[in-house]
Amino acid sequence: MLDPIVDLAPGAEENDLATSFADVLRHNLRMNAHAASGLRPPAAAARAQKSFRAMRATVHFVAVDTTQAVTMRFDHGRVTIHEGSIGIPAITFCGDREAVLGLTSVPLSPLLALPIPARPRDWAALRALYKQLAEKRLTIYGFFSHARLTTRVIRILSSR
């Protein structure tokens, strides 16, 4: 099995949103890669690795308060993070920086890949996500046509 590759495109090193996402992805995928050694439940790690290897799409993240945009191009076990808008995205996450980075704390159920909380802190994270969606502080364009891709992106971004 090949190790996941997380690359920053030239020019993306200056974008702190891009570097934040790169750090989160490297941490989550490295943590998932070491799950076989007993550091994390193997089933959760296998699902995250499988989701990462299955994705071939362009995903766009826009932080409207800081006017930063990041494009992630997934290609079966490799992701390249670009600054700005590159290509035509399948889904776009648009909101303030805090809401966009808040996707890293969304808990997903291991069986259904739905946000079903098991602990009180999970309830708080879900409540915050739903509140941001309801108040239009976070918008997910393309969710209904690419729901599986949206779930996979949240799964690999989430550290829970």
Chimera marker file (.cmm) of the C-alpha trace (Angstrom):
<marker_set name="trace">
<marker id="1" x="0.000" y="0.000" z="0.000" r="1" g="1" b="0" radius="0.5"/>
<marker id="2" x="1.364" y="3.408" z="-0.955" r="1" g="1" b="0" radius="0.5"/>
<marker id="3" x="1.632" y="6.179" z="1.581" r="1" g="1" b="0" radius="0.5"/>
<marker id="4" x="-0.723" y="9.111" z="1.030" r="1" g="1" b="0" radius="0.5"/>
<marker id="5" x="0.918" y="12.138" z="-0.591" r="1" g="1" b="0" radius="0.5"/>
<marker id="6" x="-0.012" y="15.678" z="0.467" r="1" g="1" b="0" radius="0.5"/>
<marker id="7" x="1.659" y="18.349" z="-1.707" r="1" g="1" b="0" radius="0.5"/>
<marker id="8" x="1.556" y="22.118" z="-1.583" r="1" g="1" b="0" radius="0.5"/>
<marker id="9" x="1.631" y="23.692" z="-5.042" r="1" g="1" b="0" radius="0.5"/>
<marker id="10" x="4.056" y="26.557" z="-5.663" r="1" g="1" b="0" radius="0.5"/>
<marker id="11" x="2.673" y="29.741" z="-4.137" r="1" g="1" b="0" radius="0.5"/>
<marker id="12" x="0.460" y="27.932" z="-1.640" r="1" g="1" b="0" radius="0.5"/>
<marker id="13" x="3.121" y="28.102" z="1.089" r="1" g="1" b="0" radius="0.5"/>
<marker id="14" x="2.201" y="31.758" z="1.742" r="1" g="1" b="0" radius="0.5"/>
<marker id="15" x="-1.500" y="30.991" z="2.175" r="1" g="1" b="0" radius="0.5"/>
<marker id="16" x="-2.065" y="30.089" z="5.833" r="1" g="1" b="0" radius="0.5"/>
<marker id="17" x="-5.382" y="28.386" z="5.021" r="1" g="1" b="0" radius="0.5"/>
<marker id="18" x="-3.573" y="26.073" z="2.584" r="1" g="1" b="0" radius="0.5"/>
<marker id="19" x="-0.819" y="25.284" z="5.075" r="1" g="1" b="0" radius="0.5"/>
<marker id="20" x="-3.404" y="24.647" z="7.804" r="1" g="1" b="0" radius="0.5"/>
<marker id="21" x="-5.234" y="22.136" z="5.616" r="1" g="1" b="0" radius="0.5"/>
<marker id="22" x="-1.955" y="20.501" z="4.575" r="1" g="1" b="0" radius="0.5"/>
<marker id="23" x="-0.921" y="20.091" z="8.220" r="1" g="1" b="0" radius="0.5"/>
<marker id="24" x="-4.322" y="18.632" z="9.153" r="1" g="1" b="0" radius="0.5"/>
<marker id="25" x="-4.291" y="16.183" z="6.252" r="1" g="1" b="0" radius="0.5"/>
<marker id="26" x="-0.715" y="15.080" z="6.933" r="1" g="1" b="0" radius="0.5"/>
<marker id="27" x="-1.507" y="14.557" z="10.605" r="1" g="1" b="0" radius="0.5"/>
<marker id="28" x="-4.753" y="12.672" z="10.006" r="1" g="1" b="0" radius="0.5"/>
<marker id="29" x="-3.403" y="10.471" z="7.243" r="1" g="1" b="0" radius="0.5"/>
<marker id="30" x="-0.173" y="9.756" z="9.115" r="1" g="1" b="0" radius="0.5"/>
<marker id="31" x="-2.170" y="8.900" z="12.220" r="1" g="1" b="0" radius="0.5"/>
<marker id="32" x="-4.408" y="6.677" z="10.115" r="1" g="1" b="0" radius="0.5"/>
<marker id="33" x="-1.438" y="5.024" z="8.426" r="1" g="1" b="0" radius="0.5"/>
<marker id="34" x="-0.044" y="4.025" z="11.831" r="1" g="1" b="0" radius="0.5"/>
<marker id="35" x="-3.357" y="2.571" z="12.986" r="1" g="1" b="0" radius="0.5"/>
<marker id="36" x="-2.222" y="-0.935" z="12.171" r="1" g="1" b="0" radius="0.5"/>
<marker id="37" x="0.364" y="-0.588" z="14.923" r="1" g="1" b="0" radius="0.5"/>
<marker id="38" x="-2.453" y="-0.174" z="17.459" r="1" g="1" b="0" radius="0.5"/>
<marker id="39" x="-2.442" y="3.611" z="17.876" r="1" g="1" b="0" radius="0.5"/>
<marker id="40" x="-5.973" y="3.960" z="16.530" r="1" g="1" b="0" radius="0.5"/>
<marker id="41" x="-8.843" y="1.539" z="15.813" r="1" g="1" b="0" radius="0.5"/>
<marker id="42" x="-8.011" y="-0.182" z="12.508" r="1" g="1" b="0" radius="0.5"/>
<marker id="43" x="-11.558" y="0.063" z="11.137" r="1" g="1" b="0" radius="0.5"/>
<marker id="44" x="-11.662" y="3.876" z="11.372" r="1" g="1" b="0" radius="0.5"/>
<marker id="45" x="-8.202" y="4.164" z="9.875" r="1" g="1" b="0" radius="0.5"/>
<marker id="46" x="-9.090" y="1.834" z="7.030" r="1" g="1" b="0" radius="0.5"/>
<marker id="47" x="-12.197" y="3.882" z="6.179" r="1" g="1" b="0" radius="0.5"/>
<marker id="48" x="-10.226" y="7.140" z="6.079" r="1" g="1" b="0" radius="0.5"/>
<marker id="49" x="-7.489" y="5.590" z="3.936" r="1" g="1" b="0" radius="0.5"/>
<marker id="50" x="-10.077" y="4.023" z="1.626" r="1" g="1" b="0" radius="0.5"/>
<marker id="51" x="-11.889" y="7.356" z="1.257" r="1" g="1" b="0" radius="0.5"/>
<marker id="52" x="-8.648" y="9.151" z="0.459" r="1" g="1" b="0" radius="0.5"/>
<marker id="53" x="-7.597" y="6.595" z="-2.148" r="1" g="1" b="0" radius="0.5"/>
<marker id="54" x="-11.054" y="6.609" z="-3.778" r="1" g="1" b="0" radius="0.5"/>
<marker id="55" x="-11.275" y="10.359" z="-4.387" r="1" g="1" b="0" radius="0.5"/>
<marker id="56" x="-10.526" y="11.910" z="-7.761" r="1" g="1" b="0" radius="0.5"/>
<marker id="57" x="-12.030" y="15.378" z="-7.694" r="1" g="1" b="0" radius="0.5"/>
<marker id="58" x="-11.433" y="19.072" z="-7.235" r="1" g="1" b="0" radius="0.5"/>
<marker id="59" x="-12.679" y="20.645" z="-4.000" r="1" g="1" b="0" radius="0.5"/>
<marker id="60" x="-12.663" y="24.371" z="-3.332" r="1" g="1" b="0" radius="0.5"/>
<marker id="61" x="-12.557" y="26.116" z="0.069" r="1" g="1" b="0" radius="0.5"/>
<marker id="62" x="-13.274" y="29.852" z="0.350" r="1" g="1" b="0" radius="0.5"/>
<marker id="63" x="-12.793" y="31.900" z="3.512" r="1" g="1" b="0" radius="0.5"/>
<marker id="64" x="-14.805" y="35.039" z="2.779" r="1" g="1" b="0" radius="0.5"/>
<marker id="65" x="-13.650" y="37.038" z="5.803" r="1" g="1" b="0" radius="0.5"/>
<marker id="66" x="-9.954" y="36.718" z="4.925" r="1" g="1" b="0" radius="0.5"/>
<marker id="67" x="-10.546" y="36.508" z="1.134" r="1" g="1" b="0" radius="0.5"/>
<marker id="68" x="-8.473" y="33.334" z="0.952" r="1" g="1" b="0" radius="0.5"/>
<marker id="69" x="-9.261" y="30.495" z="-1.407" r="1" g="1" b="0" radius="0.5"/>
<marker id="70" x="-7.760" y="27.015" z="-1.529" r="1" g="1" b="0" radius="0.5"/>
<marker id="71" x="-8.272" y="24.281" z="-4.093" r="1" g="1" b="0" radius="0.5"/>
<marker id="72" x="-7.579" y="20.642" z="-3.291" r="1" g="1" b="0" radius="0.5"/>
<marker id="73" x="-7.107" y="18.314" z="-6.233" r="1" g="1" b="0" radius="0.5"/>
<marker id="74" x="-7.488" y="14.694" z="-5.167" r="1" g="1" b="0" radius="0.5"/>
<marker id="75" x="-6.104" y="11.946" z="-7.376" r="1" g="1" b="0" radius="0.5"/>
<marker id="76" x="-6.413" y="8.455" z="-5.827" r="1" g="1" b="0" radius="0.5"/>
<marker id="77" x="-4.082" y="8.698" z="-2.828" r="1" g="1" b="0" radius="0.5"/>
<marker id="78" x="-2.516" y="12.051" z="-3.678" r="1" g="1" b="0" radius="0.5"/>
<marker id="79" x="-3.728" y="15.572" z="-2.978" r="1" g="1" b="0" radius="0.5"/>
<marker id="80" x="-2.253" y="18.803" z="-4.268" r="1" g="1" b="0" radius="0.5"/>
<marker id="81" x="-3.281" y="21.957" z="-2.450" r="1" g="1" b="0" radius="0.5"/>
<marker id="82" x="-3.312" y="25.118" z="-4.584" r="1" g="1" b="0" radius="0.5"/>
<marker id="83" x="-3.802" y="28.733" z="-3.636" r="1" g="1" b="0" radius="0.5"/>
<marker id="84" x="-6.840" y="30.266" z="-5.297" r="1" g="1" b="0" radius="0.5"/>
<marker id="85" x="-9.320" y="28.696" z="-7.658" r="1" g="1" b="0" radius="0.5"/>
<marker id="86" x="-7.980" y="26.035" z="-10.007" r="1" g="1" b="0" radius="0.5"/>
<marker id="87" x="-10.311" y="24.203" z="-12.368" r="1" g="1" b="0" radius="0.5"/>
<marker id="88" x="-14.000" y="23.537" z="-11.892" r="1" g="1" b="0" radius="0.5"/>
<marker id="89" x="-14.719" y="22.225" z="-8.390" r="1" g="1" b="0" radius="0.5"/>
<marker id="90" x="-17.157" y="19.417" z="-7.698" r="1" g="1" b="0" radius="0.5"/>
<marker id="91" x="-17.980" y="20.940" z="-4.308" r="1" g="1" b="0" radius="0.5"/>
<marker id="92" x="-17.219" y="24.292" z="-2.704" r="1" g="1" b="0" radius="0.5"/>
<marker id="93" x="-17.137" y="25.031" z="1.012" r="1" g="1" b="0" radius="0.5"/>
<marker id="94" x="-17.740" y="28.743" z="1.505" r="1" g="1" b="0" radius="0.5"/>
<marker id="95" x="-17.791" y="30.597" z="4.823" r="1" g="1" b="0" radius="0.5"/>
<marker id="96" x="-15.659" y="32.475" z="7.268" r="1" g="1" b="0" radius="0.5"/>
<marker id="97" x="-12.237" y="31.037" z="8.114" r="1" g="1" b="0" radius="0.5"/>
<marker id="98" x="-13.370" y="29.656" z="11.466" r="1" g="1" b="0" radius="0.5"/>
<marker id="99" x="-16.303" y="27.818" z="9.869" r="1" g="1" b="0" radius="0.5"/>
<marker id="100" x="-14.165" y="26.352" z="7.079" r="1" g="1" b="0" radius="0.5"/>
<marker id="101" x="-11.490" y="25.162" z="9.500" r="1" g="1" b="0" radius="0.5"/>
<marker id="102" x="-14.268" y="23.887" z="11.790" r="1" g="1" b="0" radius="0.5"/>
<marker id="103" x="-14.763" y="21.040" z="9.323" r="1" g="1" b="0" radius="0.5"/>
<marker id="104" x="-11.734" y="19.400" z="10.937" r="1" g="1" b="0" radius="0.5"/>
<marker id="105" x="-13.732" y="18.737" z="14.111" r="1" g="1" b="0" radius="0.5"/>
<marker id="106" x="-16.915" y="17.204" z="12.664" r="1" g="1" b="0" radius="0.5"/>
<marker id="107" x="-17.498" y="13.740" z="14.133" r="1" g="1" b="0" radius="0.5"/>
<marker id="108" x="-18.766" y="11.064" z="11.754" r="1" g="1" b="0" radius="0.5"/>
<marker id="109" x="-20.364" y="7.764" z="12.654" r="1" g="1" b="0" radius="0.5"/>
<marker id="110" x="-18.070" y="4.865" z="11.800" r="1" g="1" b="0" radius="0.5"/>
<marker id="111" x="-20.836" y="2.754" z="10.295" r="1" g="1" b="0" radius="0.5"/>
<marker id="112" x="-23.069" y="5.121" z="8.359" r="1" g="1" b="0" radius="0.5"/>
<marker id="113" x="-20.660" y="7.998" z="7.641" r="1" g="1" b="0" radius="0.5"/>
<marker id="114" x="-23.306" y="10.309" z="9.031" r="1" g="1" b="0" radius="0.5"/>
<marker id="115" x="-22.743" y="12.884" z="11.727" r="1" g="1" b="0" radius="0.5"/>
<marker id="116" x="-24.018" y="10.892" z="14.709" r="1" g="1" b="0" radius="0.5"/>
<marker id="117" x="-22.403" y="12.002" z="17.953" r="1" g="1" b="0" radius="0.5"/>
<marker id="118" x="-21.375" y="9.605" z="20.662" r="1" g="1" b="0" radius="0.5"/>
<marker id="119" x="-19.880" y="12.010" z="23.222" r="1" g="1" b="0" radius="0.5"/>
<marker id="120" x="-20.964" y="15.416" z="24.574" r="1" g="1" b="0" radius="0.5"/>
<marker id="121" x="-18.104" y="17.216" z="22.785" r="1" g="1" b="0" radius="0.5"/>
<marker id="122" x="-19.352" y="15.662" z="19.546" r="1" g="1" b="0" radius="0.5"/>
<marker id="123" x="-22.777" y="17.165" z="20.196" r="1" g="1" b="0" radius="0.5"/>
<marker id="124" x="-21.188" y="20.592" z="20.575" r="1" g="1" b="0" radius="0.5"/>
<marker id="125" x="-19.233" y="20.239" z="17.311" r="1" g="1" b="0" radius="0.5"/>
<marker id="126" x="-22.340" y="19.127" z="15.415" r="1" g="1" b="0" radius="0.5"/>
<marker id="127" x="-24.470" y="21.850" z="16.956" r="1" g="1" b="0" radius="0.5"/>
<marker id="128" x="-21.894" y="24.434" z="15.846" r="1" g="1" b="0" radius="0.5"/>
<marker id="129" x="-21.812" y="22.999" z="12.304" r="1" g="1" b="0" radius="0.5"/>
<marker id="130" x="-25.608" y="22.932" z="11.964" r="1" g="1" b="0" radius="0.5"/>
<marker id="131" x="-25.862" y="26.461" z="13.367" r="1" g="1" b="0" radius="0.5"/>
<marker id="132" x="-23.318" y="27.717" z="10.833" r="1" g="1" b="0" radius="0.5"/>
<marker id="133" x="-25.202" y="26.012" z="8.005" r="1" g="1" b="0" radius="0.5"/>
<marker id="134" x="-28.567" y="27.380" z="9.188" r="1" g="1" b="0" radius="0.5"/>
<marker id="135" x="-27.237" y="30.927" z="9.601" r="1" g="1" b="0" radius="0.5"/>
<marker id="136" x="-25.557" y="30.747" z="6.165" r="1" g="1" b="0" radius="0.5"/>
<marker id="137" x="-22.114" y="31.297" z="7.706" r="1" g="1" b="0" radius="0.5"/>
<marker id="138" x="-21.067" y="28.068" z="5.978" r="1" g="1" b="0" radius="0.5"/>
<marker id="139" x="-22.418" y="26.974" z="2.614" r="1" g="1" b="0" radius="0.5"/>
<marker id="140" x="-21.619" y="23.749" z="0.781" r="1" g="1" b="0" radius="0.5"/>
<marker id="141" x="-22.206" y="24.183" z="-2.938" r="1" g="1" b="0" radius="0.5"/>
<marker id="142" x="-22.621" y="20.908" z="-4.789" r="1" g="1" b="0" radius="0.5"/>
<marker id="143" x="-23.595" y="18.928" z="-1.694" r="1" g="1" b="0" radius="0.5"/>
<marker id="144" x="-26.722" y="17.355" z="-3.156" r="1" g="1" b="0" radius="0.5"/>
<marker id="145" x="-25.050" y="16.241" z="-6.366" r="1" g="1" b="0" radius="0.5"/>
<marker id="146" x="-21.840" y="15.069" z="-4.657" r="1" g="1" b="0" radius="0.5"/>
<marker id="147" x="-22.907" y="13.946" z="-1.184" r="1" g="1" b="0" radius="0.5"/>
<marker id="148" x="-20.500" y="10.988" z="-1.097" r="1" g="1" b="0" radius="0.5"/>
<marker id="149" x="-17.549" y="13.207" z="-2.015" r="1" g="1" b="0" radius="0.5"/>
<marker id="150" x="-18.572" y="15.722" z="0.656" r="1" g="1" b="0" radius="0.5"/>
<marker id="151" x="-18.656" y="12.956" z="3.264" r="1" g="1" b="0" radius="0.5"/>
<marker id="152" x="-15.263" y="11.667" z="2.163" r="1" g="1" b="0" radius="0.5"/>
<marker id="153" x="-13.690" y="15.126" z="2.348" r="1" g="1" b="0" radius="0.5"/>
<marker id="154" x="-15.072" y="15.687" z="5.835" r="1" g="1" b="0" radius="0.5"/>
<marker id="155" x="-13.930" y="12.194" z="6.872" r="1" g="1" b="0" radius="0.5"/>
<marker id="156" x="-10.298" y="12.785" z="5.912" r="1" g="1" b="0" radius="0.5"/>
<marker id="157" x="-10.288" y="16.334" z="7.302" r="1" g="1" b="0" radius="0.5"/>
<marker id="158" x="-11.860" y="15.371" z="10.610" r="1" g="1" b="0" radius="0.5"/>
<marker id="159" x="-9.498" y="14.405" z="13.370" r="1" g="1" b="0" radius="0.5"/>
<marker id="160" x="-12.283" y="12.559" z="15.213" r="1" g="1" b="0" radius="0.5"/>
<link id1="1" id2="2" r="1" g="1" b="0" radius="0.2"/>
<link id1="2" id2="3" r="1" g="1" b="0" radius="0.2"/>
<link id1="3" id2="4" r="1" g="1" b="0" radius="0.2"/>
<link id1="4" id2="5" r="1" g="1" b="0" radius="0.2"/>
<link id1="5" id2="6" r="1" g="1" b="0" radius="0.2"/>
<link id1="6" id2="7" r="1" g="1" b="0" radius="0.2"/>
<link id1="7" id2="8" r="1" g="1" b="0" radius="0.2"/>
<link id1="8" id2="9" r="1" g="1" b="0" radius="0.2"/>
<link id1="9" id2="10" r="1" g="1" b="0" radius="0.2"/>
<link id1="10" id2="11" r="1" g="1" b="0" radius="0.2"/>
<link id1="11" id2="12" r="1" g="1" b="0" radius="0.2"/>
<link id1="12" id2="13" r="1" g="1" b="0" radius="0.2"/>
<link id1="13" id2="14" r="1" g="1" b="0" radius="0.2"/>
<link id1="14" id2="15" r="1" g="1" b="0" radius="0.2"/>
<link id1="15" id2="16" r="1" g="1" b="0" radius="0.2"/>
<link id1="16" id2="17" r="1" g="1" b="0" radius="0.2"/>
<link id1="17" id2="18" r="1" g="1" b="0" radius="0.2"/>
<link id1="18" id2="19" r="1" g="1" b="0" radius="0.2"/>
<link id1="19" id2="20" r="1" g="1" b="0" radius="0.2"/>
<link id1="20" id2="21" r="1" g="1" b="0" radius="0.2"/>
<link id1="21" id2="22" r="1" g="1" b="0" radius="0.2"/>
<link id1="22" id2="23" r="1" g="1" b="0" radius="0.2"/>
<link id1="23" id2="24" r="1" g="1" b="0" radius="0.2"/>
<link id1="24" id2="25" r="1" g="1" b="0" radius="0.2"/>
<link id1="25" id2="26" r="1" g="1" b="0" radius="0.2"/>
<link id1="26" id2="27" r="1" g="1" b="0" radius="0.2"/>
<link id1="27" id2="28" r="1" g="1" b="0" radius="0.2"/>
<link id1="28" id2="29" r="1" g="1" b="0" radius="0.2"/>
<link id1="29" id2="30" r="1" g="1" b="0" radius="0.2"/>
<link id1="30" id2="31" r="1" g="1" b="0" radius="0.2"/>
<link id1="31" id2="32" r="1" g="1" b="0" radius="0.2"/>
<link id1="32" id2="33" r="1" g="1" b="0" radius="0.2"/>
<link id1="33" id2="34" r="1" g="1" b="0" radius="0.2"/>
<link id1="34" id2="35" r="1" g="1" b="0" radius="0.2"/>
<link id1="35" id2="36" r="1" g="1" b="0" radius="0.2"/>
<link id1="36" id2="37" r="1" g="1" b="0" radius="0.2"/>
<link id1="37" id2="38" r="1" g="1" b="0" radius="0.2"/>
<link id1="38" id2="39" r="1" g="1" b="0" radius="0.2"/>
<link id1="39" id2="40" r="1" g="1" b="0" radius="0.2"/>
<link id1="40" id2="41" r="1" g="1" b="0" radius="0.2"/>
<link id1="41" id2="42" r="1" g="1" b="0" radius="0.2"/>
<link id1="42" id2="43" r="1" g="1" b="0" radius="0.2"/>
<link id1="43" id2="44" r="1" g="1" b="0" radius="0.2"/>
<link id1="44" id2="45" r="1" g="1" b="0" radius="0.2"/>
<link id1="45" id2="46" r="1" g="1" b="0" radius="0.2"/>
<link id1="46" id2="47" r="1" g="1" b="0" radius="0.2"/>
<link id1="47" id2="48" r="1" g="1" b="0" radius="0.2"/>
<link id1="48" id2="49" r="1" g="1" b="0" radius="0.2"/>
<link id1="49" id2="50" r="1" g="1" b="0" radius="0.2"/>
<link id1="50" id2="51" r="1" g="1" b="0" radius="0.2"/>
<link id1="51" id2="52" r="1" g="1" b="0" radius="0.2"/>
<link id1="52" id2="53" r="1" g="1" b="0" radius="0.2"/>
<link id1="53" id2="54" r="1" g="1" b="0" radius="0.2"/>
<link id1="54" id2="55" r="1" g="1" b="0" radius="0.2"/>
<link id1="55" id2="56" r="1" g="1" b="0" radius="0.2"/>
<link id1="56" id2="57" r="1" g="1" b="0" radius="0.2"/>
<link id1="57" id2="58" r="1" g="1" b="0" radius="0.2"/>
<link id1="58" id2="59" r="1" g="1" b="0" radius="0.2"/>
<link id1="59" id2="60" r="1" g="1" b="0" radius="0.2"/>
<link id1="60" id2="61" r="1" g="1" b="0" radius="0.2"/>
<link id1="61" id2="62" r="1" g="1" b="0" radius="0.2"/>
<link id1="62" id2="63" r="1" g="1" b="0" radius="0.2"/>
<link id1="63" id2="64" r="1" g="1" b="0" radius="0.2"/>
<link id1="64" id2="65" r="1" g="1" b="0" radius="0.2"/>
<link id1="65" id2="66" r="1" g="1" b="0" radius="0.2"/>
<link id1="66" id2="67" r="1" g="1" b="0" radius="0.2"/>
<link id1="67" id2="68" r="1" g="1" b="0" radius="0.2"/>
<link id1="68" id2="69" r="1" g="1" b="0" radius="0.2"/>
<link id1="69" id2="70" r="1" g="1" b="0" radius="0.2"/>
<link id1="70" id2="71" r="1" g="1" b="0" radius="0.2"/>
<link id1="71" id2="72" r="1" g="1" b="0" radius="0.2"/>
<link id1="72" id2="73" r="1" g="1" b="0" radius="0.2"/>
<link id1="73" id2="74" r="1" g="1" b="0" radius="0.2"/>
<link id1="74" id2="75" r="1" g="1" b="0" radius="0.2"/>
<link id1="75" id2="76" r="1" g="1" b="0" radius="0.2"/>
<link id1="76" id2="77" r="1" g="1" b="0" radius="0.2"/>
<link id1="77" id2="78" r="1" g="1" b="0" radius="0.2"/>
<link id1="78" id2="79" r="1" g="1" b="0" radius="0.2"/>
<link id1="79" id2="80" r="1" g="1" b="0" radius="0.2"/>
<link id1="80" id2="81" r="1" g="1" b="0" radius="0.2"/>
<link id1="81" id2="82" r="1" g="1" b="0" radius="0.2"/>
<link id1="82" id2="83" r="1" g="1" b="0" radius="0.2"/>
<link id1="83" id2="84" r="1" g="1" b="0" radius="0.2"/>
<link id1="84" id2="85" r="1" g="1" b="0" radius="0.2"/>
<link id1="85" id2="86" r="1" g="1" b="0" radius="0.2"/>
<link id1="86" id2="87" r="1" g="1" b="0" radius="0.2"/>
<link id1="87" id2="88" r="1" g="1" b="0" radius="0.2"/>
<link id1="88" id2="89" r="1" g="1" b="0" radius="0.2"/>
<link id1="89" id2="90" r="1" g="1" b="0" radius="0.2"/>
<link id1="90" id2="91" r="1" g="1" b="0" radius="0.2"/>
<link id1="91" id2="92" r="1" g="1" b="0" radius="0.2"/>
<link id1="92" id2="93" r="1" g="1" b="0" radius="0.2"/>
<link id1="93" id2="94" r="1" g="1" b="0" radius="0.2"/>
<link id1="94" id2="95" r="1" g="1" b="0" radius="0.2"/>
<link id1="95" id2="96" r="1" g="1" b="0" radius="0.2"/>
<link id1="96" id2="97" r="1" g="1" b="0" radius="0.2"/>
<link id1="97" id2="98" r="1" g="1" b="0" radius="0.2"/>
<link id1="98" id2="99" r="1" g="1" b="0" radius="0.2"/>
<link id1="99" id2="100" r="1" g="1" b="0" radius="0.2"/>
<link id1="100" id2="101" r="1" g="1" b="0" radius="0.2"/>
<link id1="101" id2="102" r="1" g="1" b="0" radius="0.2"/>
<link id1="102" id2="103" r="1" g="1" b="0" radius="0.2"/>
<link id1="103" id2="104" r="1" g="1" b="0" radius="0.2"/>
<link id1="104" id2="105" r="1" g="1" b="0" radius="0.2"/>
<link id1="105" id2="106" r="1" g="1" b="0" radius="0.2"/>
<link id1="106" id2="107" r="1" g="1" b="0" radius="0.2"/>
<link id1="107" id2="108" r="1" g="1" b="0" radius="0.2"/>
<link id1="108" id2="109" r="1" g="1" b="0" radius="0.2"/>
<link id1="109" id2="110" r="1" g="1" b="0" radius="0.2"/>
<link id1="110" id2="111" r="1" g="1" b="0" radius="0.2"/>
<link id1="111" id2="112" r="1" g="1" b="0" radius="0.2"/>
<link id1="112" id2="113" r="1" g="1" b="0" radius="0.2"/>
<link id1="113" id2="114" r="1" g="1" b="0" radius="0.2"/>
<link id1="114" id2="115" r="1" g="1" b="0" radius="0.2"/>
<link id1="115" id2="116" r="1" g="1" b="0" radius="0.2"/>
<link id1="116" id2="117" r="1" g="1" b="0" radius="0.2"/>
<link id1="117" id2="118" r="1" g="1" b="0" radius="0.2"/>
<link id1="118" id2="119" r="1" g="1" b="0" radius="0.2"/>
<link id1="119" id2="120" r="1" g="1" b="0" radius="0.2"/>
<link id1="120" id2="121" r="1" g="1" b="0" radius="0.2"/>
<link id1="121" id2="122" r="1" g="1" b="0" radius="0.2"/>
<link id1="122" id2="123" r="1" g="1" b="0" radius="0.2"/>
<link id1="123" id2="124" r="1" g="1" b="0" radius="0.2"/>
<link id1="124" id2="125" r="1" g="1" b="0" radius="0.2"/>
<link id1="125" id2="126" r="1" g="1" b="0" radius="0.2"/>
<link id1="126" id2="127" r="1" g="1" b="0" radius="0.2"/>
<link id1="127" id2="128" r="1" g="1" b="0" radius="0.2"/>
<link id1="128" id2="129" r="1" g="1" b="0" radius="0.2"/>
<link id1="129" id2="130" r="1" g="1" b="0" radius="0.2"/>
<link id1="130" id2="131" r="1" g="1" b="0" radius="0.2"/>
<link id1="131" id2="132" r="1" g="1" b="0" radius="0.2"/>
<link id1="132" id2="133" r="1" g="1" b="0" radius="0.2"/>
<link id1="133" id2="134" r="1" g="1" b="0" radius="0.2"/>
<link id1="134" id2="135" r="1" g="1" b="0" radius="0.2"/>
<link id1="135" id2="136" r="1" g="1" b="0" radius="0.2"/>
<link id1="136" id2="137" r="1" g="1" b="0" radius="0.2"/>
<link id1="137" id2="138" r="1" g="1" b="0" radius="0.2"/>
<link id1="138" id2="139" r="1" g="1" b="0" radius="0.2"/>
<link id1="139" id2="140" r="1" g="1" b="0" radius="0.2"/>
<link id1="140" id2="141" r="1" g="1" b="0" radius="0.2"/>
<link id1="141" id2="142" r="1" g="1" b="0" radius="0.2"/>
<link id1="142" id2="143" r="1" g="1" b="0" radius="0.2"/>
<link id1="143" id2="144" r="1" g="1" b="0" radius="0.2"/>
<link id1="144" id2="145" r="1" g="1" b="0" radius="0.2"/>
<link id1="145" id2="146" r="1" g="1" b="0" radius="0.2"/>
<link id1="146" id2="147" r="1" g="1" b="0" radius="0.2"/>
<link id1="147" id2="148" r="1" g="1" b="0" radius="0.2"/>
<link id1="148" id2="149" r="1" g="1" b="0" radius="0.2"/>
<link id1="149" id2="150" r="1" g="1" b="0" radius="0.2"/>
<link id1="150" id2="151" r="1" g="1" b="0" radius="0.2"/>
<link id1="151" id2="152" r="1" g="1" b="0" radius="0.2"/>
<link id1="152" id2="153" r="1" g="1" b="0" radius="0.2"/>
<link id1="153" id2="154" r="1" g="1" b="0" radius="0.2"/>
<link id1="154" id2="155" r="1" g="1" b="0" radius="0.2"/>
<link id1="155" id2="156" r="1" g="1" b="0" radius="0.2"/>
<link id1="156" id2="157" r="1" g="1" b="0" radius="0.2"/>
<link id1="157" id2="158" r="1" g="1" b="0" radius="0.2"/>
<link id1="158" id2="159" r="1" g="1" b="0" radius="0.2"/>
<link id1="159" id2="160" r="1" g="1" b="0" radius="0.2"/>
</marker_set>
